[in-house]
Amino acid sequence: MPGAPVVIVGGGMSGLAAAYELCRRHVPFLLLEASATLGGVVKTERIDRFVIDAGPDALLTQKPAAIDLCRELGIGHRLRPQATRGTFLVRGGALRSLPEASVFGIPTAWSPFVTTRAFSLRGKLRMAAEYVLPGRPAAGDESIASFMGRRFGREAVEYLADPLLAGIHGGDAERLSMRALFPRFLDMERRYGSLIRGFRAGMRGRTGPAAAPFVAPIGGLCEMVEALVAALPRESCRTGVRVDGIEAIGHGGFRVHDAAGNTMTADAVLLATPPRIIAPIVRTFDPALAGACARIPSVSVVTAALAYPRRAVKNPLNGTGVVVPRSEGMGISAVTWVSSKWEGRAPSDHVLLRAYLGGARDPGAIDLSTDAILARAHRDVGRLLGIIGEPVLARVYRWPHANAQQEVGHLGLMAQIDDRLSAHSGLFISAAGFRGSGIADCVADGRRQATAAAVIVPQRLTA
Ligand SMILES: Cc1cc2nc3c(=O)[nH]c(=O)nc-3n(C[C@H](O)[C@H](O)[C@H](O)COP(=O)(O)OP(=O)(O)OC[C@H]3O[C@@H](n4cnc5c(N)ncnc54)[C@H](O)[C@@H]3O)c2cc1C
């Protein structure tokens, strides 16, 4: 099989963003994707009049790379802000609203914090003490639980750090790295001595309502994948090609091998698959690089979409959803109120909900039968939201090993990976779990690595 100046392995958001950047720079490339479709974990199903994002469903506005890309692709006008605010958490089996003026539950104003029933009086006093607690940044990396416990006390670990900060990564607060995932919090501690002070300083002088924290294309995140694919030359993307190894060739450049026994040559290779997939691809090429990639663990998550007639749901669903601390002993870790958050996702007389299961807290959930997952999700969601009757639509989506975990020490591991990469001119790595985790990170890093690959190619061609 003939090659291309750049071969991209993996057609998720990282690989597609890289391909788009190469295309923009007129650098020929070949993108090889193992499955039959492009987009990776981004998948949207349209069933009856429901629009269901099976994997990711939102773009973070604080990190603009993905939103900027949507605008470049001509779909900026399709983005809608999240329509509701306010998150709930479960405490003692009941829904408690987190203070509106908060960032991940960390108070930015006092009065809503005083009245919330999400925390005990003792827990609130300990959390409020953060304001005066001297900043003592740890010398090295520390876990989310260690940081939040040190600053806000144990209750904040149980009710905020684990279900919210670690929960969005499907991870364990005792293991995830503060430095890799929340460097902004550490900067605030260093700069202001306190996160509450830092967040309050950030709010000062702000007038009017804050911008929505998330946006999404009105027809679901697949719109982004469709726009990317439409922007790329059709012959440059091949699906159904599973890459299983790379090797260096004498004059510089690489041979890329696929599982069907085909070989392609490339001046540069950009690996855009999860860390645990990259490890075997580079094992014979660079065992140390493979070893470092293999040390980035991943967790499996499950999402269950459930739709009900609106009249069957007692809760008015004014908000974005509910997170469930593990001490509550429920089968789900969160449920988001999709039809409240996003316009156009369900007929007006129905509601669409999405329950999350699995992750580090329940690794066995991915292996449950579809019926067992649905029974668990329906039971917990029904109990929390006061639902009578059965769902009119129910779907289960399994995401095996989909969330790579940036654990304590991750930045040290990344330094080793970057060190190995610097020994191989023309080899690049970009995927969730390396230099970021969300779509915005994947888009930014995919484009950055493609830009670096675009510099290599003309050098090789003229060498
Ligand atoms: C359930 C869930 C919800 C999420 N929610 C959000 C959210 O709301 N907002 C957000 O910003 N982020 C969210 N994320 C994270 C976000 O989806 C990911 O960061 C991002 O989509 C990962 O893109 P990627 O291209 O790095 O990896 P992937 O999407 O995993 O793509 C990798 C691609 O490589 C292909 N591949 C694998 N092996 C090979 C091989 N040997 N050869 C060729 N191809 C191969 C795969 O088939 C796949 O298409 C969520 C993730 C999950 C799982």
The ligand as an SDF file (V2000), in Angstrom:
LIG
                    3D

 53 58  0  0  0  0  0  0  0  0999 V2000
  -18.8550    8.8980   28.0820 C   0  0  0  0  0  0  0  0  0  0  0  0
  -17.9160   10.0450   27.8480 C   0  0  0  0  0  0  0  0  0  0  0  0
  -18.3710   11.3460   28.0210 C   0  0  0  0  0  0  0  0  0  0  0  0
  -17.5220   12.4260   27.7810 C   0  0  0  0  0  0  0  0  0  0  0  0
  -18.0120   13.6920   27.9060 N   0  0  0  0  0  0  0  0  0  0  0  0
  -17.2570   14.7380   27.4980 C   0  0  0  0  0  0  0  0  0  0  0  0
  -17.8330   16.0310   27.3510 C   0  0  0  0  0  0  0  0  0  0  0  0
  -19.0400   16.2280   27.5710 O   0  0  0  0  0  0  0  0  0  0  0  0
  -17.0160   17.0490   26.9410 N   0  0  0  0  0  0  0  0  0  0  0  0
  -15.6910   16.8400   26.6430 C   0  0  0  0  0  0  0  0  0  0  0  0
  -14.9970   17.8150   26.2830 O   0  0  0  0  0  0  0  0  0  0  0  0
  -15.1290   15.6190   26.7360 N   0  0  0  0  0  0  0  0  0  0  0  0
  -15.8810   14.5670   27.1280 C   0  0  0  0  0  0  0  0  0  0  0  0
  -15.3430   13.3080   27.1490 N   0  0  0  0  0  0  0  0  0  0  0  0
  -13.9300   13.1340   26.7530 C   0  0  0  0  0  0  0  0  0  0  0  0
  -13.7930   13.2390   25.2120 C   0  0  0  0  0  0  0  0  0  0  0  0
  -14.8150   12.5380   24.6020 O   0  0  0  0  0  0  0  0  0  0  0  0
  -12.4570   12.7060   24.7480 C   0  0  0  0  0  0  0  0  0  0  0  0
  -11.4510   13.4530   25.3720 O   0  0  0  0  0  0  0  0  0  0  0  0
  -12.1990   12.7920   23.2510 C   0  0  0  0  0  0  0  0  0  0  0  0
  -13.3460   12.6200   22.4700 O   0  0  0  0  0  0  0  0  0  0  0  0
  -11.1370   11.7500   22.9140 C   0  0  0  0  0  0  0  0  0  0  0  0
  -10.7880   11.8380   21.5580 O   0  0  0  0  0  0  0  0  0  0  0  0
   -9.5310   11.0190   21.0150 P   0  0  0  0  0  0  0  0  0  0  0  0
   -9.4780   11.2330   19.5420 O   0  0  0  0  0  0  0  0  0  0  0  0
   -8.3130   11.3720   21.7820 O   0  0  0  0  0  0  0  0  0  0  0  0
   -9.8390    9.4960   21.3500 O   0  0  0  0  0  0  0  0  0  0  0  0
  -10.9820    8.5210   20.7880 P   0  0  0  0  0  0  0  0  0  0  0  0
  -12.2700    9.2260   20.6500 O   0  0  0  0  0  0  0  0  0  0  0  0
  -10.9160    7.3060   21.6660 O   0  0  0  0  0  0  0  0  0  0  0  0
  -10.4980    8.1560   19.3290 O   0  0  0  0  0  0  0  0  0  0  0  0
   -9.4610    7.2420   19.0830 C   0  0  0  0  0  0  0  0  0  0  0  0
   -9.7330    6.5730   17.7440 C   0  0  0  0  0  0  0  0  0  0  0  0
   -8.6580    5.6810   17.4320 O   0  0  0  0  0  0  0  0  0  0  0  0
   -9.2090    4.5280   16.8430 C   0  0  0  0  0  0  0  0  0  0  0  0
   -8.2550    3.4080   16.9980 N   0  0  0  0  0  0  0  0  0  0  0  0
   -8.0310    2.6720   18.1130 C   0  0  0  0  0  0  0  0  0  0  0  0
   -7.0700    1.7610   17.8660 N   0  0  0  0  0  0  0  0  0  0  0  0
   -6.6710    1.9350   16.5940 C   0  0  0  0  0  0  0  0  0  0  0  0
   -5.6890    1.2990   15.7740 C   0  0  0  0  0  0  0  0  0  0  0  0
   -4.9150    0.2970   16.2380 N   0  0  0  0  0  0  0  0  0  0  0  0
   -5.5460    1.7280   14.4910 N   0  0  0  0  0  0  0  0  0  0  0  0
   -6.3050    2.7420   13.9970 C   0  0  0  0  0  0  0  0  0  0  0  0
   -7.2640    3.3700   14.7470 N   0  0  0  0  0  0  0  0  0  0  0  0
   -7.4250    2.9840   16.0210 C   0  0  0  0  0  0  0  0  0  0  0  0
  -10.5010    4.3030   17.5930 C   0  0  0  0  0  0  0  0  0  0  0  0
  -11.3910    3.4610   16.8800 O   0  0  0  0  0  0  0  0  0  0  0  0
  -11.0000    5.7340   17.7410 C   0  0  0  0  0  0  0  0  0  0  0  0
  -11.8200    6.1170   16.6490 O   0  0  0  0  0  0  0  0  0  0  0  0
  -16.1670   12.1890   27.3980 C   0  0  0  0  0  0  0  0  0  0  0  0
  -15.6930   10.8760   27.2370 C   0  0  0  0  0  0  0  0  0  0  0  0
  -16.5550    9.8140   27.4420 C   0  0  0  0  0  0  0  0  0  0  0  0
  -16.0410    8.4070   27.2320 C   0  0  0  0  0  0  0  0  0  0  0  0
  1  2  1  0
  2  3  1  0
  2 52  2  0
  3  4  2  0
  4  5  1  0
  4 50  1  0
  5  6  2  0
  6  7  1  0
  6 13  1  0
  7  8  2  0
  7  9  1  0
  9 10  1  0
 10 11  2  0
 10 12  1  0
 12 13  2  0
 13 14  1  0
 14 15  1  0
 14 50  1  0
 15 16  1  0
 16 17  1  0
 16 18  1  0
 18 19  1  0
 18 20  1  0
 20 21  1  0
 20 22  1  0
 22 23  1  0
 23 24  1  0
 24 25  2  0
 24 26  1  0
 24 27  1  0
 27 28  1  0
 28 29  2  0
 28 30  1  0
 28 31  1  0
 31 32  1  0
 32 33  1  0
 33 34  1  0
 33 48  1  0
 34 35  1  0
 35 36  1  0
 35 46  1  0
 36 37  1  0
 36 45  1  0
 37 38  2  0
 38 39  1  0
 39 40  1  0
 39 45  2  0
 40 41  1  0
 40 42  2  0
 42 43  1  0
 43 44  2  0
 44 45  1  0
 46 47  1  0
 46 48  1  0
 48 49  1  0
 50 51  2  0
 51 52  1  0
 52 53  1  0
M  END
$$$$
